[in-house]
Amino acid sequence: MTDRIVPVKVWLTPATYRALDHHARTRATTVDATLAALADRAVTPRQQYTRITSTMIATARRRLSDGDTLTAIANDLGCSRLGLRKAITRKERS
């Protein structure tokens, strides 16, 4: 699938433009690239469902005991932090 680029004209107040310009400069980009990234983020799903396997649970437990954070582990495994926490505690009770 090829995405087409559609030009969009937008009117911003000077204060909004200055805020976006400051935000863009801190990230070494431009206002139009910042607006495009914000628009793309708004329409793409943030998290996809990932089935958490027993191997992932064992890996998470080992990394937690080594001092890693649950957020970092979930990001590396590609699952949600809440789902991983529930899976770890559910398997511990069994």
N, C-alpha and C positions, 0 to 999 in steps of 0.2 A: 504494500500500500504506500503510495507516495502522498505526502501531505503537501497541500498547496499553501502558499503564503498569501495571506489576505491583508492588504494595507488598511490600516484603521487610523482615522484622524480623531484626536482627542483634545479637548480643551481643558487645561488645568489652571487653577488659580496660581498666582506667583508663589504663595506660601507652600502649596502642594508640590509645585515643581522644585522649589528649593529643597524641600524635604526629600523628594525622590532623587534629586541630584546628589545630595549629601550621602544618601544611602548607596547610590550607585558608585560614587567615588571611593567609599570605604571598601567596596568590593572590586575595585578596578574595572568597572564596566560603565555603560552609558544608561541614560534614563530609558531609552526605547528598549534596550535589552532587558532592563529590570522589569519594565511593564510586560514584556513578552514572557519572561520567566514566571511572573506572578499569574498571568493568564493561563499559561500551560499547567501550572501547579493546581489551579482552581478546577480544571476539568479532568485531571488524571487521578486515578485512585491512589491513595497513599499506601495502603497495606492490602496485600492479597492474603487469602487464607492459606496457611501452611500447616499440614498435618505434622504434629510433633511426635517423633518416633522415640522408642526406648533408647536408641543410640544418642539422640539429641539430648535426652534427659540425663543420661550418664555423663555426657560431655559437659552439660551445664552444671551438674553437681560437682564435677571435678574442678571446673574453672571457678565456681563459687568458693570452693575450699581453698583455691589458690589465691583468692582475693579479688577476682574480677567482679565487676558490677553486673547485675541482671540485665540492665539496659544494653551494655556492650555485648553481652552474650547473645541476647535476642537479636540485636542488629546483625551480628555475624552469622547467626543461624537463619536469618530471614523470617523470623516469626515475631508475634507481638510479645511484649514483656508480660502482660497479664496472662496470656495463654500459656507461656512458659512457666510462670510462677504457679499457676493452677495445676499444670501437668506435674511439676516437681512435687508439690504437696500432695497431690492425689496418689502418686506412685509411692510416696513415703508412707502413707497410711495403710497401703495394701500389704 
